Structure formats: structure tokens, C-alpha cells
Amino acid sequence: MTFFFFLPSILLSGFMFPFRGMPGWAQAIGEALPLTHFLRIVRGVLLKGNAVTDVLSETWPIVAFMTVVMLIGLRTFKSTLTQEPVSKLAARSDDFVDVLARPSL
């Protein structure tokens, strides 16, 4: 599953190939990936000595991506968190203890 996210991220972010040399459709996809903006921040800080105020324009896409992914994850796994009440789990553990406490035949 991660293969389908990481490979396009690496190829379309400008990490391996120049971002401006890509076709328009590839640049549009690359702009939606957080790695593109992370690379711009890292290159700006390490190579150009940019301050925090210079890279703030590249942080909002990362925060937006993180927010969307977190909301999808919370919505997806909400059903697994509330699937079985704790009282049923406690009853199961009591049954397990009863089985262990029985004398063996």
C-alpha cells in the first residue's frame, strides 16, 4: 500500500527529477504531495539560509494534507474503537478465568 504513495511522491516531488522540467499534469499532482513542499523547505533552509518566515508559505499544504489524512483516519477507525463495549470484554475475561480455575480431569 505504501508503495503506491511513496513511489509517486519521490518521482513527482522534485527529489529525483527537476520539478519545473515535468509536464503540467505531473506538476499538478506533485503540488498535492507533502514531500514536494517538505523538500522546498529543506532546500530553502539548508541551501539558501531561509528563515521561518520565508518557508511559512510551504508549511500550510503540509498541514492541510495532515489534517485531511487525520480526519479520514479518525473516521475510518472510529468504528473499530467503539465496536465492542468494555462490559463484554470484562465478561470474556471472567469466562477465561473460570476456565483456568476448573480442576483438570
Residue pairs with C-beta under 8 A, 6 or more apart in sequence:
8 29
8 33
9 33
9 34
9 35
10 16
10 35
11 17
12 22
12 26
12 29
12 30
12 33
12 36
13 19
13 30
13 33
13 35
13 36
13 39
14 22
14 30
14 36
14 39
14 40
15 35
15 39
19 27
19 30
19 36
20 27
22 30
30 36
31 61
32 61
32 65
33 65
34 61
34 62
34 65
34 66
37 58
37 59
37 61
37 62
38 58
38 62
40 55
40 58
41 55
41 58
41 59
44 50
44 54
44 55
44 58
45 55
